[in-house]
Amino acid sequence: MQARYVILSILGFFFLSCSGKTEIIELSSLNHYRTNKAKSVFFVISNPPRNKDSLLCLIDKHLQSFAINDTIEKYSYYNHNYYKETWFTPRDYKEEWKGYFNHDYIWDHIKDKLIKITIEPKFNRQKFVFYKKGDEEAEIILPWKKEERVVNNCCDCELSSP
């Protein structure tokens, strides 16, 4: 009887975690990462795709709805950081400072980081850095033009709005 309960619990958890919609949510509490030369924006993705191409497609759809072309030339670097939604990086994540040794910054959650996109308008390039369990897995550098989309020839994918 107890074994059946454990198996049903595991199956229920599996179906609940895999059947959710994919959403990209901006972590608006982290909008203070901005200087005269650089701006960083942070997002969490609920139920992110595991395939790199699907992840890029999803992010491209998101960036189409994000007005970066209007403000991008103000900065030397414009960063978009995407994290997997987990217990440690929820959609309402806020940084905490409770003393020198007791703090919680977004940078401490590198294991949840999926991808960082850096657009450098002055050098006409964009850089994609993929992460896997906290380590840089791959880096792609492509030319960038203000008029073009971030990822050209993107497939059709679905993105739910929060």
GROMACS elastic network, one bead per residue, 0.5 to 0.9 nm:
[ bonds ]
;  ai    aj funct       b0    kb
    1     4     6  0.52694   500
    1     5     6  0.64990   500
    1     6     6  0.89209   500
    2     5     6  0.51014   500
    2     6     6  0.63549   500
    2     7     6  0.87512   500
    3     6     6  0.51079   500
    3     7     6  0.62121   500
    3     8     6  0.86014   500
    4     7     6  0.51419   500
    4     8     6  0.60937   500
    4     9     6  0.84870   500
    5     8     6  0.51770   500
    5     9     6  0.60419   500
    5    10     6  0.86192   500
    6     9     6  0.50792   500
    6    10     6  0.62062   500
    6    11     6  0.86508   500
    7    10     6  0.51698   500
    7    11     6  0.61785   500
    7    12     6  0.85119   500
    8    11     6  0.50849   500
    8    12     6  0.59531   500
    8    13     6  0.85005   500
    9    12     6  0.50694   500
    9    13     6  0.61199   500
    9    14     6  0.85479   500
   10    13     6  0.51605   500
   10    14     6  0.61378   500
   10    15     6  0.87321   500
   11    14     6  0.50087   500
   11    15     6  0.62208   500
   11    16     6  0.85716   500
   12    15     6  0.52898   500
   12    16     6  0.61261   500
   12    17     6  0.85532   500
   13    16     6  0.51666   500
   13    17     6  0.60477   500
   13    18     6  0.85381   500
   14    17     6  0.53103   500
   14    18     6  0.61372   500
   14    19     6  0.84826   500
   15    18     6  0.52262   500
   15    19     6  0.58120   500
   15    20     6  0.87002   500
   16    19     6  0.54781   500
   16    20     6  0.66839   500
   17    20     6  0.62593   500
   17    47     6  0.76694   500
   18    21     6  0.86350   500
   18    47     6  0.72049   500
   19    47     6  0.84820   500
   20    46     6  0.79407   500
   20    47     6  0.65590   500
   21    46     6  0.72674   500
   21    47     6  0.66272   500
   21   159     6  0.80560   500
   21   160     6  0.67221   500
   22    45     6  0.67641   500
   22    46     6  0.52195   500
   22    47     6  0.50508   500
   22    48     6  0.61734   500
   22    49     6  0.81666   500
   22   158     6  0.80061   500
   22   159     6  0.61686   500
   22   160     6  0.61320   500
   22   161     6  0.86932   500
   23    44     6  0.81059   500
   23    45     6  0.55863   500
   23    46     6  0.52341   500
   23    47     6  0.73657   500
   23    48     6  0.80677   500
   23   159     6  0.61717   500
   23   160     6  0.52094   500
   23   161     6  0.60596   500
   23   162     6  0.62061   500
   24    43     6  0.64215   500
   24    44     6  0.57307   500
   24    46     6  0.65704   500
   24    48     6  0.88427   500
   24    58     6  0.89803   500
   24    59     6  0.85836   500
   24    62     6  0.75875   500
   24    82     6  0.85773   500
   24    91     6  0.89330   500
   24   159     6  0.78235   500
   24   160     6  0.77640   500
   24   161     6  0.72238   500
   24   162     6  0.72478   500
   25    28     6  0.87569   500
   25    42     6  0.86338   500
   25    43     6  0.54076   500
   25    44     6  0.53680   500
   25    45     6  0.64561   500
   25    46     6  0.81250   500
   25    91     6  0.63568   500
   25    92     6  0.89285   500
   25   161     6  0.81901   500
   25   162     6  0.66658   500
   26    29     6  0.86730   500
   26    30     6  0.88867   500
   26    41     6  0.77074   500
   26    42     6  0.59888   500
   26    44     6  0.65503   500
   26    45     6  0.89731   500
   26    91     6  0.77418   500
   27    30     6  0.58522   500
   27    31     6  0.77188   500
   27    41     6  0.77755   500
   27    42     6  0.54843   500
   27    43     6  0.53411   500
   27    44     6  0.71025   500
   27    91     6  0.67833   500
   27    92     6  0.68414   500
   27    93     6  0.67164   500
   27    94     6  0.79995   500
   28    31     6  0.56189   500
   28    41     6  0.82757   500
   28    42     6  0.76871   500
   28    43     6  0.84690   500
   28    92     6  0.86431   500
   28    93     6  0.89955   500
   28    94     6  0.89437   500
   29    32     6  0.77716   500
   29    92     6  0.82188   500
   29    93     6  0.75525   500
   29    94     6  0.60353   500
   29    95     6  0.80011   500
   30    33     6  0.65167   500
   30    40     6  0.86880   500
   30    41     6  0.73954   500
   30    42     6  0.68986   500
   30    93     6  0.87205   500
   30    94     6  0.72968   500
   30    95     6  0.77516   500
   30   106     6  0.84984   500
   31    34     6  0.71380   500
   31    39     6  0.87214   500
   31    40     6  0.76187   500
   31    41     6  0.66403   500
   31    42     6  0.80253   500
   32    35     6  0.86360   500
   32    39     6  0.88271   500
   32    40     6  0.84925   500
   33    38     6  0.82469   500
   33    39     6  0.62158   500
   33    40     6  0.55546   500
   33    41     6  0.74591   500
   34    37     6  0.79143   500
   34    38     6  0.58202   500
   34    40     6  0.62157   500
   34    41     6  0.86805   500
   35    38     6  0.52231   500
   35    39     6  0.62809   500
   35    75     6  0.84022   500
   36    39     6  0.80297   500
   36    74     6  0.78825   500
   36    75     6  0.66727   500
   36    76     6  0.85083   500
   37    74     6  0.74725   500
   37    76     6  0.50572   500
   37    77     6  0.64872   500
   37    78     6  0.86065   500
   38    74     6  0.85568   500
   38    75     6  0.52063   500
   38    76     6  0.58352   500
   38    78     6  0.57438   500
   38    79     6  0.76787   500
   39    72     6  0.88616   500
   39    75     6  0.68729   500
   39    76     6  0.86203   500
   39    77     6  0.65503   500
   39    78     6  0.50438   500
   39    79     6  0.60985   500
   39    80     6  0.85814   500
   40    77     6  0.83751   500
   40    78     6  0.61014   500
   40    80     6  0.59207   500
   40    81     6  0.72619   500
   40   118     6  0.89282   500
   41    78     6  0.81682   500
   41    79     6  0.61635   500
   41    80     6  0.50004   500
   41    81     6  0.61762   500
   41    82     6  0.86931   500
   42    79     6  0.84050   500
   42    80     6  0.60301   500
   42    82     6  0.60876   500
   42    83     6  0.77260   500
   42   106     6  0.88614   500
   43    80     6  0.76644   500
   43    81     6  0.61720   500
   43    83     6  0.61157   500
   43    84     6  0.85349   500
   43    85     6  0.89670   500
   43    91     6  0.81919   500
   44    81     6  0.84479   500
   44    82     6  0.56223   500
   44    84     6  0.54355   500
   44    85     6  0.52749   500
   44    86     6  0.87648   500
   44    89     6  0.73400   500
   44    90     6  0.73325   500
   44    91     6  0.62256   500
   44   113     6  0.88061   500
   45    48     6  0.56049   500
   45    82     6  0.68646   500
   45    83     6  0.61375   500
   45    84     6  0.50831   500
   45    85     6  0.54690   500
   45    91     6  0.83424   500
   45   114     6  0.89326   500
   46    83     6  0.89092   500
   46    84     6  0.63725   500
   46    85     6  0.50756   500
   46    86     6  0.81603   500
   46    90     6  0.89109   500
   46    91     6  0.83450   500
   47    84     6  0.75287   500
   47    85     6  0.73978   500
   48    51     6  0.89567   500
   48    54     6  0.89266   500
   48    55     6  0.70478   500
   48    58     6  0.87223   500
   48    84     6  0.66584   500
   48    85     6  0.83231   500
   48   114     6  0.87818   500
   49    52     6  0.76493   500
   49    53     6  0.88623   500
   49    54     6  0.60557   500
   49    55     6  0.55770   500
   49    58     6  0.83251   500
   50    53     6  0.88427   500
   50    54     6  0.74630   500
   50    55     6  0.70956   500
   51    54     6  0.52941   500
   51    55     6  0.61597   500
   51    56     6  0.87226   500
   52    56     6  0.61427   500
   52    57     6  0.85214   500
   52   130     6  0.81639   500
   53    56     6  0.51442   500
   53    57     6  0.61285   500
   53    58     6  0.86093   500
   53   154     6  0.86703   500
   53   155     6  0.87671   500
   54    58     6  0.61069   500
   54    59     6  0.85856   500
   54   154     6  0.89938   500
   54   155     6  0.80640   500
   54   157     6  0.77320   500
   55    58     6  0.51115   500
   55    59     6  0.61976   500
   55    60     6  0.85209   500
   55   114     6  0.88482   500
   55   115     6  0.87731   500
   56    59     6  0.50702   500
   56    60     6  0.59663   500
   56    61     6  0.86003   500
   56   115     6  0.89839   500
   56   151     6  0.72735   500
   56   154     6  0.80610   500
   57    60     6  0.50458   500
   57    61     6  0.63048   500
   57    62     6  0.86619   500
   57   151     6  0.74250   500
   57   154     6  0.55369   500
   57   155     6  0.61798   500
   57   156     6  0.74489   500
   57   157     6  0.67027   500
   58    61     6  0.52349   500
   58    62     6  0.63422   500
   58    63     6  0.87653   500
   58   154     6  0.88833   500
   58   155     6  0.89387   500
   58   156     6  0.86887   500
   58   157     6  0.63808   500
   58   158     6  0.73922   500
   58   159     6  0.67776   500
   59    63     6  0.60485   500
   59    64     6  0.85649   500
   59    82     6  0.88265   500
   59   150     6  0.89012   500
   59   151     6  0.86979   500
   60    63     6  0.50641   500
   60    64     6  0.62126   500
   60    65     6  0.89040   500
   60   149     6  0.74987   500
   60   150     6  0.62182   500
   60   151     6  0.58903   500
   60   152     6  0.85764   500
   60   154     6  0.73629   500
   61    64     6  0.52738   500
   61    65     6  0.69037   500
   61   154     6  0.84704   500
   61   156     6  0.85770   500
   61   157     6  0.77383   500
   61   158     6  0.83237   500
   61   159     6  0.73747   500
   62    65     6  0.54710   500
   62    66     6  0.64503   500
   62   159     6  0.76311   500
   63    67     6  0.75435   500
   63    68     6  0.76480   500
   63   149     6  0.82417   500
   63   150     6  0.74781   500
   64    67     6  0.74579   500
   64    68     6  0.86963   500
   64   149     6  0.72317   500
   64   150     6  0.82725   500
   65    68     6  0.89897   500
   66    69     6  0.85931   500
   67    70     6  0.61639   500
   67    71     6  0.76341   500
   67    72     6  0.89627   500
   68    71     6  0.56084   500
   68    72     6  0.55722   500
   68    78     6  0.87445   500
   69    72     6  0.53033   500
   69    73     6  0.75340   500
   69   146     6  0.62683   500
   69   147     6  0.80641   500
   70    73     6  0.75379   500
   70    74     6  0.88669   500
   71    74     6  0.57991   500
   71    75     6  0.78040   500
   72    75     6  0.58480   500
   72    76     6  0.82107   500
   72    77     6  0.81435   500
   72    78     6  0.65680   500
   72   119     6  0.81842   500
   72   120     6  0.86374   500
   72   121     6  0.72548   500
   72   146     6  0.86971   500
   73    76     6  0.72601   500
   73    77     6  0.88936   500
   73    78     6  0.88937   500
   73   120     6  0.87386   500
   73   121     6  0.62171   500
   73   122     6  0.79828   500
   73   146     6  0.89452   500
   74    77     6  0.89740   500
   75    78     6  0.63678   500
   75   120     6  0.80442   500
   75   121     6  0.78092   500
   75   122     6  0.87511   500
   76   119     6  0.82358   500
   76   120     6  0.57424   500
   76   121     6  0.64567   500
   76   122     6  0.63530   500
   76   123     6  0.86949   500
   77   118     6  0.64270   500
   77   119     6  0.58022   500
   77   121     6  0.73132   500
   77   122     6  0.85850   500
   78   117     6  0.80371   500
   78   118     6  0.55555   500
   78   119     6  0.51295   500
   78   120     6  0.65891   500
   78   121     6  0.84379   500
   79   116     6  0.68243   500
   79   117     6  0.55626   500
   79   119     6  0.64690   500
   79   120     6  0.89397   500
   80   115     6  0.82423   500
   80   116     6  0.56845   500
   80   117     6  0.50850   500
   80   118     6  0.65328   500
   80   119     6  0.85777   500
   81   113     6  0.75372   500
   81   114     6  0.79313   500
   81   115     6  0.61689   500
   81   117     6  0.65041   500
   81   118     6  0.86623   500
   82   112     6  0.87014   500
   82   113     6  0.60658   500
   82   114     6  0.56358   500
   82   115     6  0.53689   500
   82   116     6  0.62421   500
   82   117     6  0.84783   500
   83    86     6  0.86696   500
   83    89     6  0.73951   500
   83   109     6  0.84931   500
   83   110     6  0.83261   500
   83   111     6  0.87183   500
   83   112     6  0.53407   500
   83   114     6  0.52498   500
   83   115     6  0.72155   500
   83   116     6  0.89345   500
   84    89     6  0.72255   500
   84    90     6  0.85241   500
   84   111     6  0.89090   500
   84   112     6  0.51889   500
   84   113     6  0.61643   500
   84   114     6  0.63465   500
   85    88     6  0.78264   500
   85    89     6  0.54506   500
   85    90     6  0.52611   500
   85    91     6  0.66279   500
   85   112     6  0.74953   500
   86    89     6  0.50490   500
   86    90     6  0.55385   500
   86    91     6  0.85672   500
   86   112     6  0.73867   500
   87    90     6  0.57788   500
   88    93     6  0.80179   500
   88   109     6  0.73498   500
   88   112     6  0.82349   500
   89    92     6  0.79671   500
   89    93     6  0.57671   500
   89    94     6  0.87902   500
   89   106     6  0.79729   500
   89   109     6  0.73248   500
   89   112     6  0.73575   500
   90    93     6  0.52114   500
   90    94     6  0.89427   500
   93   106     6  0.85004   500
   94   104     6  0.83578   500
   94   105     6  0.81690   500
   94   106     6  0.82734   500
   95   103     6  0.76949   500
   95   104     6  0.54095   500
   95   105     6  0.50962   500
   95   106     6  0.66761   500
   96   102     6  0.83806   500
   96   103     6  0.54662   500
   96   104     6  0.50436   500
   96   105     6  0.67577   500
   97   100     6  0.77182   500
   97   101     6  0.89457   500
   97   102     6  0.66117   500
   97   104     6  0.65240   500
   97   105     6  0.82186   500
   98   101     6  0.78698   500
   98   102     6  0.52468   500
   98   103     6  0.55970   500
   98   104     6  0.85469   500
   99   102     6  0.50705   500
   99   103     6  0.64513   500
  100   103     6  0.69160   500
  104   107     6  0.83850   500
  104   108     6  0.67478   500
  104   109     6  0.87309   500
  105   108     6  0.54380   500
  105   109     6  0.75556   500
  106   109     6  0.56134   500
  106   110     6  0.78628   500
  107   110     6  0.60748   500
  108   111     6  0.83358   500
  109   112     6  0.56719   500
  109   113     6  0.69566   500
  109   134     6  0.81072   500
  110   113     6  0.50840   500
  110   114     6  0.85992   500
  110   131     6  0.83533   500
  110   133     6  0.74342   500
  110   135     6  0.79927   500
  111   114     6  0.82993   500
  111   131     6  0.80653   500
  111   132     6  0.72761   500
  111   135     6  0.76889   500
  112   131     6  0.85264   500
  112   132     6  0.83218   500
  112   133     6  0.67107   500
  112   134     6  0.69143   500
  113   116     6  0.79696   500
  113   130     6  0.83737   500
  113   131     6  0.61238   500
  113   132     6  0.76024   500
  113   133     6  0.75570   500
  113   134     6  0.66200   500
  114   129     6  0.84993   500
  114   130     6  0.59746   500
  114   131     6  0.50207   500
  114   132     6  0.67417   500
  114   133     6  0.83624   500
  114   134     6  0.84734   500
  115   128     6  0.68941   500
  115   129     6  0.55472   500
  115   131     6  0.57478   500
  115   132     6  0.88890   500
  116   127     6  0.80027   500
  116   128     6  0.58810   500
  116   129     6  0.52311   500
  116   130     6  0.66971   500
  116   131     6  0.81646   500
  117   126     6  0.70256   500
  117   127     6  0.56769   500
  117   129     6  0.65111   500
  117   130     6  0.88441   500
  118   125     6  0.84841   500
  118   126     6  0.55977   500
  118   127     6  0.51041   500
  118   128     6  0.66159   500
  118   129     6  0.84014   500
  119   123     6  0.88807   500
  119   124     6  0.79872   500
  119   125     6  0.62099   500
  119   127     6  0.64088   500
  119   128     6  0.88559   500
  119   144     6  0.75395   500
  120   123     6  0.55908   500
  120   124     6  0.60135   500
  120   125     6  0.54781   500
  120   126     6  0.59729   500
  120   127     6  0.81893   500
  120   144     6  0.79982   500
  121   125     6  0.65350   500
  121   126     6  0.80895   500
  121   144     6  0.72454   500
  121   145     6  0.77985   500
  121   146     6  0.80267   500
  122   125     6  0.80350   500
  123   126     6  0.86804   500
  123   143     6  0.86500   500
  123   144     6  0.84611   500
  124   142     6  0.86795   500
  124   143     6  0.57739   500
  124   145     6  0.63666   500
  124   146     6  0.87469   500
  125   141     6  0.67955   500
  125   142     6  0.56198   500
  125   145     6  0.78222   500
  126   140     6  0.82755   500
  126   141     6  0.57569   500
  126   142     6  0.53736   500
  126   143     6  0.60976   500
  126   144     6  0.56768   500
  126   150     6  0.80183   500
  127   139     6  0.70083   500
  127   140     6  0.56963   500
  127   142     6  0.64217   500
  127   143     6  0.87475   500
  128   138     6  0.80666   500
  128   139     6  0.55603   500
  128   140     6  0.50708   500
  128   141     6  0.63965   500
  128   142     6  0.83565   500
  129   136     6  0.67041   500
  129   137     6  0.74489   500
  129   138     6  0.58573   500
  129   140     6  0.65732   500
  129   141     6  0.87782   500
  130   135     6  0.84690   500
  130   136     6  0.59461   500
  130   137     6  0.55082   500
  130   138     6  0.52316   500
  130   139     6  0.63289   500
  130   140     6  0.85641   500
  131   134     6  0.58911   500
  131   135     6  0.54124   500
  131   137     6  0.52021   500
  131   138     6  0.72443   500
  132   135     6  0.54163   500
  132   136     6  0.64925   500
  132   137     6  0.59219   500
  133   136     6  0.85394   500
  134   137     6  0.88361   500
  136   139     6  0.76928   500
  144   147     6  0.87068   500
  144   148     6  0.72708   500
  144   149     6  0.84955   500
  144   150     6  0.73909   500
  145   148     6  0.54957   500
  145   149     6  0.81404   500
  145   150     6  0.86796   500
  146   149     6  0.79795   500
  148   151     6  0.83029   500
  148   152     6  0.77236   500
  149   152     6  0.59860   500
  151   154     6  0.62112   500
  154   157     6  0.86382   500
